[in-house]
Amino acid sequence: MRPATLILLLLCIFAFGAATAVAYGVFQVVPHLEDEHANLFQAKVFATGKLYAPGPSQPGAFYVPFVLDWEGRRFSKYPPGYSLVLALGVLARTPWLVNPLLGALALIATFALGREIFLHDEQAALLAAIFGATSPMFLGLSAALLSHALSLLLLTTFAWAFLRSTLHALRPTLYALLAGVTLGWAALTRPLTAIAYALPFGVWAVWQVARRRARLWPFIVSVLVAAAIAALLPLYQWALTGDYSVNLYATWWGYDSIGFGPGHGPLPEGHSLASAFHNADLDLISLLTDLHGWPALGWVLIVPGLLMAPRDRRDVALFAPLVALAVAHGFYWVRGSSIYGPRYWYEAAPFLWLLSARGLVKLWEWARGRSAFRSVIKIGLAVLIVLNVAITIPARFAFWRGLYFVTNEPWRAVQQANIHNALVIVRGKLWTDYGAVLWANSPALDDDVVFARDQGEAVNAAVIAQYPGRRVYWQDGIVLREK
């Protein structure tokens, strides 16, 4: 095994272990965000071999955020790409390990992409993967039940396969098929992200073909395969609702749509260009820390990567996915950096990790024969690593632990009570009080222990009547009482 391959393998094992530790030690294998609950619910539905679950007669008592009740059908508002993959983890009874695995595989794709762009420069490619494995944003999104880890893997693989298919690969059609499949699945996972990400690649391919520096046929294959897979999304929506073009996001929130003006976002005046720039500014500030974990210093290696010799147009081109994602998500009213870093830009991170790696390599080569300068580089890099490990990552862990006031303690209290054939009615003012246990319900609400949300005397009585013969318990936080 070559040294670079061995290091990459060990790095992936480390990344998988670190993300798994975050999933268990920080997130306590409990969904926190509304998105996570919806993703896990739909994954459970897919694991039963169905597209939707039957809607309960008292939907408020079995509330799942971002899960729609549509004419007796219950399903997530999100596209199906990620939940279909997460369903494999549900079937294996380890959904919490899916994203750590996806994250580790994404580092391999990052390494392969770096080697492809810079003609088998394993040094920069390996450094990029190392930067990725130590990024707080990578650790968080590789541990939470969000779709970004899958999207990162798919789109990074697409970029690698697309470049190989259009340039110099011996089997262009095979790589073109892989590029089409991964881009198409990304469109089933995060459609806006996939379209925006692919746009600069499409422009580049057309330019290369026009100049007869790339082949047209692999490009056509990739587009056709991706379009065929992406076309499954309107078919999926039709199967759920009878309408190909329905915006499931807006079905939950009427204002949840892309664009500017009234009706786009919760404010009366709607989303505006000024708010788009404000969101982008906040995301950029977050990126400077979350990209590497270096407080506000994420640019320190990117600058030499761009400006120092040997200058290469490919260095500048590495910004294209970031610009495309930033512009596309500027049309959306929500910013991405409030919890995990600028997650709407996350798929561009491998290119920025690679550009930082290029900066470090250029600095090191510039300091060849200058031991004092190389010592400064070593000390500076060590300081940055310490800042990440001692300040940024612990701060992120502290923020993520108990996020939305959700912990696994209410669930553990029920487990320790060792109750069976029971209905547990959870009291609380916020949905998150119920969210600490609602994830344990099956979509059919037929588990040995079923959790319901306190909705008042009349609704509670109706729910209890649906479960005759079960013992009824009332839960306040970690306190469980039988009434």
N, C-alpha and C positions, 0 to 999 in steps of 0.2 A: 504494500500500500504506500503510495507516494505521501510525503510529509504533509502537503496541502490537503490531501484527501483525509488523512488521519485527523488533522487539526479541525477540519470542517465537521467530521463525524463527532468528535468530542464536543465541539461547540454546539451542535444540534442536541446532543444528549443533555448538555448543560442547560440549553434554552428550554427544552421540554421539561426538565426537572424544575427549573426556576419558575416557569409559568404554572406548572402544576402546584408548586408550593404556594404561589399567590392565590390560585383558585381555591385551595383548601385552607391555607393559613390566614389569608386576608379576606377573601370573599365568602369563606366558609361554605362553599358549594351551594350557595343560596342565590337565586336571581335577585337583583336589586332594582335595576332600571325597568321601566315599563316594556322597553324593547326586548329585554331578556325574557320576561314572562311570556310575551307573545311568541317569541322564537321557540321556547321550550314547549309551550302548549302545542304549537303546530307540529313540532317534531314528534311529539307523542301521538298526534293524530296520524301523521304519515307512518309512524311505526306500526299502527294498526292496519295499514293498507288502505286507508281512506283519505279523501281530500278534506273532509270536514267532520265535525262531531255534531251529534244532535243537540239542539239548543235546549237549555233547561227551562222549565215553566216559570221559574223565578230567577231570571238572569242576574238581577241585582245581588242576590244572595250568593251567587257563584261568579262574581265579577273577576274578570281577568283583563288587565289593561291592554289596550290595543288589539283586543280580540272582539270581533264583530258578531252580533246576533242578527242573522239575515234570514228571515222567512223560515225559521225553524232550523237553520244551519249555523254552526259556530265555527269560525276560522279566523286566523290572524290577518291583519291588514297588510302584512308585508309580503313581498314576492317570495316564491317558494324555494329558491336556490339554496339558501343556508339551512333552512329547517330540514330539507331533504338530507343533507349531509349530517346534520345534528341527530337525525332520526337513527342513524347507524349507532351513535353513542347511546341513544335511548334503548335500542335493542340489546346492546351490550351492557346495559345498566350502568354505564359510565359516561354520561353526556359531558361531564366536567373535564374529560380528557381530550375531547375533540379539538378544542381550540389550541391547547398546548401542542398537540401534534401538528395542526395546521401551521402554527407559528414556526415550529422547527423546520418543517418542509419549506416554508417561505424563505428561510435563510439559505437553504440549498439553492433555491431558485435565484436568490440575490447573488450568490456566488457565481452561478452559471451565467447570469445576465452580465455581471461585471467582466467575466472572461470573454464573453462574446463582443461586448462593446469595445473593449480595449485589447482585442487580439491576444487573448490568452494571458493577460497580465494577472497571474494568480495572486500576486502580492496585494494589489489594490482590491481585488475581488474578495479576498479573504478578510482584509481589514474592514471592508464594507459589511460583511456578515457579522464580524465581531461587534462593530458599532451597533448593528441592529439588535443583537442579543442583549446588549446592555442598555438599550433605550427604555426609559420608563413607559413610554407609549406602547412599545412592543410588549412589554411584560403585562401591562394592564389589558390590552386588547387580545392578547393570547391567553388570557385567563377568564375574562368575562364571556358571557353567552351572547356575544354580538357578532354580526356578520363580517366585520372588517378583517378578521384573521383569514377567513376563506377568500375574501375579495383580494387581499394582498397576495396570497398564494396564486390565485387564478391569473391575476393581471400581470404579476411578475413573470409567471411562466409564459403567458401570452407574449409579452415583450421579447423574451428570449427566443421562443419558437418562431415568432414572426420575423425577427432579424435573421435567424438562420435560414428560414425558408426563402427569403427574398434576396439573400446575398450569395453565400458560397457553400451551402450545405450540399452533401452528396445525395440526400433524399429530400428534396424540397417539398414534395407533395405530402410526405409524412409529417414534416414539421408544420406545414400549412394546415393540415387537419388538426394537429394539436393546438395551434394558435386559434383556429376557429372554434374548437370545442371549449377551450378555456375562456375565450372572450364571450362566447354565447352563454356559458354558465354564469359568468360574472354579470351578464345582463339580466339573468334570472335572479341574481342575488342583490345587486345594487345597480339598477339600470342607468341612472344619471351618471354615476361614477364610471361605469363601463363605457358609455358613449363618449364622455369627455376624455377619458384616458386614451381611448383608441384614436381619437381625432388627429393628434399630431403624428401618430404612426401612419395613418392613412394619407395625410398630406405628404409626409416624407416618401412613402412608397410611390405615390403618383409622380412625384418629382424625379425619383430615381428611375422609374420606368420610362418617363419621358426622355431622360438623358441616356437611356439604354445602359444603365448601370445595375439594373435589377430586373428580374423576370416578372412578367405580368401574370402568368398562370398561377403561381402560388398565392399571389395577392387575391385573385378571384376566388380561389378555393377557400381561403380563410374567410372572406366576406360572406360567401354563400353558406358555409357551415355555421358561422356565427349567427347569421340572420335566421337560419332554420331553427336553431335552438332558441334564440330570443323570441321567435314567434310562438313558442309554447306559453309565454306569459299571458297574452290576450286569451289564448285557449283556456288557460287555468282560470282566469277571471270569469270567462264565460261559464265554465263548469261550476263555479261557485255561485254566480249571481245571475247568469243568463244574459250578461252584457259584456261584450268584448272590451269596451272602452271605459268601463267604470273606474273611477279613481278611488280605490279603497281607502287611501289616506284621508281624503276629504269626506268619506263616509263617517269616519270617527270624529274628525274636526273639519267643519265645513271650510275653514280658511287654510287648510294644510295643502297648499298647491304651489307650484313654481310660477314665479312672475312678479310683476310690480303692480302697485296700486291697491285700491280697496279689494278685500276678499283674499288677499295673499298675506297671511299672518294675522295675529290676533288684534292688532291695533286698528282703530277705525280708518286711519289713512292708508293702512296696508304697508307692504314692503316698499322700500324706496332705494334709490341708488346710494343715498347717504348712509342708510342703515347697512347696505351691502358693504360699503367701504369700512364702516365701523366694525362690522363682524370680521372682515378680512384682517383688519388691523389687530384685533384681539387674538385672532387665530395665529397671526404671524408672530406676535409677542410670545404666545404659548409655544409655538414651534421652536423658537430659539432656545428654550429650555428642554422641552419634551423630546426633541429629536435625538439628543445624546444624554440628557440629564445634567448638562453643564449649565448652571444658572445664567440665563441670558447670553450664553457664549456659544451657541450652536453654530455661529458664523465663523469662528476663528480658524477652522481648517477649510471651510468652503471658499473663503477669499483667496488663499494661496492656490487652492485647486483651480480657481478661475484665472488668476492673474500671473502666476509664476510660470516660467518656462519649464518644459516645453509646452507652449500654448497649443490647444487643440480645439477645433470647433465642436468636437464631441463633448467637451467639458461644458460648454454653454448649452448644448442640446439637452443635457441632463435636467435642465430646468423646465423643459417643455411639459412633462406630465403635471408638475406642480402648478404651472400657470394655467393649464387646461382645467384642472380640478378646481382651482381657486375661482376662475371665471365662471365655470358652470355652476358651482354652488353659491356664487354671488347672487344668482337668481332665486335662491331659496332663503326664506326668512329666518331660519335657525342657524346659529353658528355652532361649530363642532367642538369647541375647545373648553367647554365648561367643566368636564369631568376627566376625560382620558387624554387630554391634549387635542390638537386639531384633527379629530378623527375623520373628518370629511376629506382631508388631504392625505390621509395615511398611506394610500396606495402609491404615492409619489416618494415615500420615505426611502426605498432602496436606492433611488437615483441620488438622493441627497447624502445618504450614507456612502455611496460610491464616490461622490464628489469630495466629501470630507477625506475619504481614503486617498484619493488622488492628491489632495492638499498635503497630507502627511508624507506621502511618498516623495512629492516634489521638495518639501522642506528638508527631508532626510538626504536626498540626493544633492541638494544645494549645499548642505553642510558637510559633504564628503571631504575628508581631510582637515576638517575644522572641529576638533574634538570639543572645544568649548561650546560651540553652537549646538553640537549634537547633545551635549549634556543639558543645555537649556531646553532643548526639545523634549528630552526624556523627563526632566523635572516638570515641565509644563504639562505634559500628557499625564504624568502621575498625579499632579494637582487636580486636573480635570476629572480623572477617575475617582479620586477621593471625594470631590465635590458631589459627584453623582451618587456614590455609595453611601456617603455619610450624611448628605443633606437632602438631595432631590428624591431619591427612592424612598427613604424613610418617611418623608413628608407625604409622598403619594400614598404609601401604604396606610398611614394614619388617616388620611382623607377617605380612602376607599373602604376602610374597615367600618362596618356599620353604616354604609352609604344609604341614604334615604331612611335612616333609623331602622334598617332591616338587619337582623342577625338570625343565626340559626337556633338561638336559645328557646324560642317558643316551640319549635319543632322537636328539639331535644327533650323538652319537658313532656311532650306527648309520648315520645318514645320511652322515656323513663317510667311513665305511668303504666305502660304495658297494657293499654286498653285495646279492645277488639270489638268488631261489629258495632261501631260507634259513629255518631254524628257529633261533630265538635262545632259549636257556633262561636265565632271569634268576635269579641267586642273591641271597639276602638273607634276613634274619631276619624282617622285617616285610612285610606285604602292600604297604606303600607303596614298598618297593624295586622291586617289580614294577609298582606303580601308575604309575610314571613313564613306562612304555611300553605298558601293557596297553590304553590308550585307542586305540592305533593299530591294534589288531586289528579286523577286520570281524566281525560276529556269526557268520558262517559259518566263520570261521577259515581262509580260503582266500587270504590276501593273498600277495604276492610274498615278503614277510618276515613270518613269524608269530612272535609272542612267547609263550612259555610260562613258567610259574613252576616253579622247581626244587622237586620233591616227593620227592626221594630216587631211588635208583638204579632201583628196579623201575618206578615210575611214569614216570620219565624215559625209560626204555627203551621203555615202551609208547607214549609220545608220539612218540618218534623213529620207531618202526615205522609210525605213522600217516602219516608224511611221507617215504616212500621217494624216494630221488633228490635229496633236499635236503641242502645243506651245513648242518652243525650247528655253532652257535657258543654260547659260554658268556659271559654278561655279568655282571660285578661292577661296579656303578656305571657309570663311563664306560669301563671296561676291557672290551674285546671280544676273545675268543680263540677260535680254531677248535681243536677237539679231534680 
